[in-house]
Amino acid sequence: MFLNIAYITKVNLASLNGSESTGGNVTLIKKISNANGDEFAYVSGQALRRYLKETLMQLGEPISGVDEKGNPTFLIEDKNGKKTFINLNKKIDNDMLNKMYKSVCDLDLFGYMLPKGNRRWSPVKVSPLVSLLPYKGEYDYLTRKQKTKDESKRSGNIVQVEIDTLNFMRGNIMINIEHIGNDINEYTYESRPILSKEEKNRRLNILLDAIKSFNGGARQARNLEDISPKFIIISKQKTGNPFLLNAVSVDKNGNINIENIKEALADNPTEQYTIGITKGIFANEQEIKDAFPNVVTVGKAIDMYKNSVES
């Protein structure tokens, strides 16, 4: 069983994911182009997974790390409170896998490829976050100071930073809830439970809380931005098809396209679905509430799918 989570967030003024430097004093953001040459800002899937991990850490969940030699590690604590770092640069047996799954959440949720051959598919898959309206070519400015011997001749370089402004971005998260807390043999597809049903649901629930509180991005010190969902559709379904990804869109007036969502939901069978919306963001908010049953807040929509692990 899968949770298919399609969402829209609103960007006010942001530089969420830096691109390769072209040299000089211009800092670029990542962008893609359509057939007409319009450019759209995006945040890579790799960056979003990192932001999710950091949000999980903020919620108190331990995650894996690396030691000074670059080897993957995780921290365990015994019943006496003694903490030990475990080096994963070795072949991992079932006993160590059990400790690893129980100790850190990210290797369970986001998968891994360890140096000595152990690997795991990611139960959590994400699409890049892509803007729905074209990039308008706007910049922010800052000054890089230059040290001089003569303090009376202070100087600095003006730096241009590309920014995406007053835009909407859409993304998709697919969660294979049956793989959470289970070790999956990639050849036979045999599933070996490691966590109990209660532990699996606790892990799913904290992941859903992280999506609710999603935060992160580049240059947040001076361009703080909120990337948490402002409109969300969650469907519980048998397959991992992210059919909602291309169904959600917003026009230049801030209206969500309702007909596309209706058609996608009609053509793709789901066990259940829920729509959540944040008040005061979208122009046709009331129309959305009238068009679909049981439209609630984003937080309530996410909470409805907690404890979805059945075994």
C-alpha positions as CSV (number, residue, x, y, z in Angstrom):
1,M,0.0,0.0,0.0
2,F,1.2,3.5,-0.9
3,L,0.5,7.0,0.3
4,N,0.6,9.4,-2.7
5,I,1.1,13.0,-1.5
6,A,0.8,15.8,-4.1
7,Y,1.3,19.3,-2.7
8,I,1.7,22.9,-3.6
9,T,3.6,25.4,-1.6
10,K,3.9,29.2,-2.1
11,V,7.2,31.0,-2.5
12,N,7.4,34.7,-1.5
13,L,11.1,35.6,-2.1
14,A,13.5,32.7,-2.2
15,S,16.7,31.2,-3.5
16,L,16.0,27.6,-2.5
17,N,18.6,25.6,-4.5
18,G,21.8,27.1,-5.9
19,S,23.0,26.1,-9.4
20,E,26.6,25.8,-10.7
21,S,28.6,29.0,-10.6
22,T,29.3,30.7,-13.9
23,G,32.1,32.7,-12.3
24,G,31.9,36.4,-11.6
25,N,29.5,38.0,-9.2
26,V,26.3,36.3,-10.1
27,T,24.8,33.5,-8.0
28,L,22.3,31.4,-9.9
29,I,19.3,29.3,-8.8
30,K,18.5,25.9,-10.5
31,K,16.1,26.3,-13.4
32,I,14.7,24.3,-16.2
33,S,13.1,25.4,-19.5
34,N,10.0,24.4,-21.5
35,A,9.6,24.1,-25.2
36,N,8.7,27.8,-25.4
37,G,11.9,28.9,-23.6
38,D,10.2,29.9,-20.4
39,E,12.4,29.2,-17.3
40,F,11.0,27.6,-14.1
41,A,12.8,27.4,-10.8
42,Y,13.2,24.0,-9.2
43,V,14.6,22.3,-6.1
44,S,16.3,19.0,-6.7
45,G,15.0,15.8,-5.2
46,Q,18.3,15.3,-3.5
47,A,18.0,18.6,-1.7
48,L,14.4,17.9,-0.7
49,R,15.4,14.5,0.8
50,R,18.1,16.4,2.8
51,Y,15.6,18.9,4.0
52,L,13.2,16.1,5.1
53,K,16.1,14.5,7.1
54,E,16.9,17.8,8.7
55,T,13.2,18.3,9.6
56,L,13.2,14.8,11.2
57,M,16.2,15.8,13.2
58,Q,14.4,18.9,14.4
59,L,11.6,16.7,15.5
60,G,14.0,14.7,17.7
61,E,14.7,11.8,15.4
62,P,18.4,10.5,15.2
63,I,19.8,10.0,11.8
64,S,23.0,8.5,10.4
65,G,26.3,10.4,9.9
66,V,29.8,10.0,8.7
67,D,33.1,9.8,10.6
68,E,36.3,11.8,9.9
69,K,37.3,9.3,7.2
70,G,34.0,9.6,5.4
71,N,32.7,6.2,6.6
72,P,28.9,6.0,7.3
73,T,28.1,5.6,11.0
74,F,25.2,5.6,13.4
75,L,25.0,6.1,17.1
76,I,23.7,3.5,19.5
77,E,23.0,3.8,23.2
78,D,22.9,0.9,25.6
79,K,20.7,0.4,28.7
80,N,23.3,2.2,30.8
81,G,23.3,5.3,28.7
82,K,26.7,4.6,27.1
83,K,26.9,5.9,23.5
84,T,28.9,4.2,20.8
85,F,29.4,5.1,17.1
86,I,29.1,2.1,14.8
87,N,31.2,2.1,11.6
88,L,29.2,0.8,8.6
89,N,32.2,0.3,6.3
90,K,31.8,-3.5,6.6
91,K,29.5,-6.3,5.7
92,I,26.4,-6.0,7.8
93,D,24.7,-9.1,9.3
94,N,21.1,-9.3,10.4
95,D,21.9,-8.4,14.0
96,M,23.6,-5.2,12.9
97,L,20.7,-4.5,10.5
98,N,18.3,-4.8,13.4
99,K,20.3,-2.3,15.5
100,M,20.6,0.1,12.5
101,Y,16.9,0.2,11.8
102,K,16.0,0.7,15.4
103,S,18.6,3.3,16.0
104,V,18.2,5.7,13.1
105,C,15.2,6.5,10.9
106,D,16.8,7.8,7.7
107,L,18.4,4.5,6.6
108,D,15.0,2.8,6.9
109,L,13.0,5.6,5.3
110,F,15.4,6.9,2.6
111,G,17.4,3.7,1.8
112,Y,21.2,3.3,1.6
113,M,24.1,1.9,-0.3
114,L,26.8,0.9,2.1
115,P,30.5,0.5,1.1
116,K,30.6,-3.3,1.5
117,G,27.5,-4.2,-0.6
118,N,24.5,-3.8,1.7
119,R,21.8,-1.6,0.1
120,R,18.1,-0.8,0.4
121,W,15.5,0.7,-1.8
122,S,14.0,3.9,-0.5
123,P,10.4,3.5,0.7
124,V,10.1,7.3,0.4
125,K,10.4,8.7,-3.1
126,V,10.2,12.4,-3.9
127,S,9.9,14.5,-7.1
128,P,11.8,17.7,-7.5
129,L,9.9,20.8,-6.5
130,V,9.1,22.8,-9.6
131,S,7.7,26.3,-9.9
132,L,4.3,26.6,-11.6
133,L,4.8,30.1,-13.0
134,P,7.8,31.1,-15.0
135,Y,10.9,32.7,-13.4
136,K,10.8,36.4,-13.9
137,G,14.5,37.2,-14.0
138,E,14.6,39.0,-10.6
139,Y,17.7,39.5,-8.4
140,D,18.7,40.3,-4.9
141,Y,21.9,42.0,-4.1
142,L,24.6,41.7,-1.4
143,T,28.1,43.1,-0.8
144,R,31.2,41.0,-0.4
145,K,33.7,43.0,1.7
146,Q,37.3,43.2,0.7
147,K,40.0,43.7,3.3
148,T,42.3,46.6,2.6
149,K,45.4,47.9,4.4
150,D,44.0,51.4,4.3
151,E,40.8,51.5,6.3
152,S,39.8,54.7,4.7
153,K,39.6,52.9,1.4
154,R,37.1,50.2,2.3
155,S,35.5,48.5,-0.7
156,G,33.4,45.6,-1.6
157,N,32.0,43.7,-4.6
158,I,28.3,43.8,-5.4
159,V,26.9,40.3,-5.9
160,Q,23.7,39.5,-7.7
161,V,21.7,36.6,-6.4
162,E,18.8,35.2,-8.5
163,I,15.5,34.9,-6.6
164,D,12.2,33.3,-7.4
165,T,9.4,35.6,-6.2
166,L,5.6,35.3,-5.6
167,N,5.4,31.9,-7.2
168,F,3.9,28.5,-6.5
169,M,5.8,25.2,-6.5
170,R,4.5,21.7,-6.7
171,G,6.0,18.4,-5.7
172,N,5.1,14.8,-5.0
173,I,6.1,12.3,-2.2
174,M,5.3,8.6,-2.6
175,I,5.6,6.4,0.6
176,N,5.6,2.6,0.4
177,I,4.2,2.1,3.8
178,E,4.6,-1.7,3.6
179,H,8.4,-1.4,3.3
180,I,8.8,0.8,6.4
181,G,10.6,-1.2,9.1
182,N,11.0,-4.2,6.9
183,D,14.2,-5.5,5.3
184,I,13.5,-6.3,1.6
185,N,15.5,-8.8,-0.4
186,E,16.1,-7.0,-3.8
187,Y,16.2,-10.3,-5.7
188,T,13.4,-12.4,-4.2
189,Y,11.4,-9.5,-2.8
190,E,11.1,-11.4,0.4
191,S,10.2,-9.1,3.3
192,R,11.7,-9.6,6.8
193,P,10.1,-7.5,9.6
194,I,12.5,-5.7,11.8
195,L,10.3,-3.2,13.6
196,S,7.1,-4.0,15.3
197,K,3.8,-2.7,13.9
198,E,3.7,0.0,16.7
199,E,7.3,1.0,15.8
200,K,6.5,1.2,12.1
201,N,3.5,3.4,12.7
202,R,5.5,5.7,15.0
203,R,8.1,6.0,12.2
204,L,5.4,6.7,9.6
205,N,3.8,9.2,11.9
206,I,7.0,11.2,12.5
207,L,7.6,11.2,8.7
208,L,4.2,12.7,8.2
209,D,4.9,15.3,10.9
210,A,8.1,16.2,9.0
211,I,6.1,16.7,5.8
212,K,3.7,18.9,7.7
213,S,6.6,20.9,9.1
214,F,8.8,20.7,6.0
215,N,11.5,23.3,6.0
216,G,14.9,24.0,4.6
217,G,16.6,25.5,1.5
218,A,19.6,27.6,0.5
219,R,20.3,31.1,1.9
220,Q,17.8,30.8,4.7
221,A,19.7,33.2,6.9
222,R,18.5,36.2,4.9
223,N,15.9,34.7,2.6
224,L,13.9,32.6,5.0
225,E,11.1,30.8,3.2
226,D,8.3,28.4,4.1
227,I,8.2,25.3,1.9
228,S,5.6,23.4,3.8
229,P,2.5,22.3,1.9
230,K,-0.3,24.9,1.4
231,F,-2.5,22.7,-0.7
232,I,-2.3,18.9,-0.5
233,I,-4.0,15.8,-1.9
234,I,-3.2,12.5,-0.2
235,S,-4.4,9.2,-1.6
236,K,-4.1,5.7,-0.2
237,Q,-3.6,3.4,-3.2
238,K,-2.3,-0.1,-4.2
239,T,0.3,1.1,-6.7
240,G,3.2,3.6,-6.6
241,N,1.9,5.6,-9.6
242,P,2.3,9.4,-8.8
243,F,-0.8,10.2,-10.9
244,L,-1.4,13.4,-9.0
245,L,1.9,14.9,-9.9
246,N,0.7,16.5,-13.1
247,A,-2.8,17.1,-11.9
248,V,-2.1,20.0,-9.6
249,S,-1.5,23.4,-11.1
250,V,-2.1,27.1,-10.3
251,D,-2.8,29.9,-12.8
252,K,-1.3,33.4,-12.6
253,N,-4.3,34.6,-10.6
254,G,-3.8,32.0,-7.9
255,N,-6.5,29.6,-8.9
256,I,-6.0,25.9,-8.6
257,N,-7.2,23.9,-11.6
258,I,-10.1,21.8,-10.2
259,E,-11.0,19.9,-13.4
260,N,-7.6,18.3,-13.8
261,I,-7.8,17.0,-10.2
262,K,-11.3,15.6,-10.7
263,E,-10.3,13.8,-13.9
264,A,-7.1,12.3,-12.3
265,L,-9.0,11.1,-9.3
266,A,-11.8,9.6,-11.5
267,D,-9.3,7.8,-13.7
268,N,-7.1,6.3,-10.9
269,P,-8.7,4.1,-8.3
270,T,-7.8,4.9,-4.7
271,E,-8.7,3.3,-1.3
272,Q,-9.4,6.9,-0.1
273,Y,-8.2,10.4,-0.6
274,T,-8.3,13.7,1.3
275,I,-7.7,17.3,0.3
276,G,-6.2,19.9,2.6
277,I,-5.9,23.6,2.0
278,T,-4.4,26.5,3.9
279,K,-6.7,29.5,4.3
280,G,-6.0,32.7,2.4
281,I,-3.5,31.4,-0.1
282,F,-5.5,30.4,-3.2
283,A,-8.1,32.6,-5.0
284,N,-10.6,29.8,-5.5
285,E,-10.4,28.4,-2.0
286,Q,-14.2,28.3,-1.5
287,E,-14.7,26.7,-5.0
288,I,-12.4,23.9,-4.0
289,K,-14.3,23.3,-0.7
290,D,-17.5,23.1,-2.7
291,A,-16.1,20.8,-5.4
292,F,-14.7,18.0,-3.2
293,P,-16.0,16.3,-0.1
294,N,-14.3,16.6,3.3
295,V,-11.8,19.4,2.5
296,V,-9.9,20.1,5.7
297,T,-6.8,22.0,6.8
298,V,-3.4,20.6,5.5
299,G,-2.5,19.5,9.0
300,K,-5.7,17.6,9.5
301,A,-5.4,16.0,6.1
302,I,-1.9,14.6,6.9
303,D,-3.0,13.4,10.4
304,M,-5.8,11.3,8.8
305,Y,-3.2,9.0,7.3
306,K,-1.2,8.3,10.5
307,N,-1.1,4.8,11.8
308,S,-1.7,3.4,8.2
309,V,0.8,0.5,8.7
310,E,-1.4,-2.6,9.1
311,S,1.2,-5.3,9.9
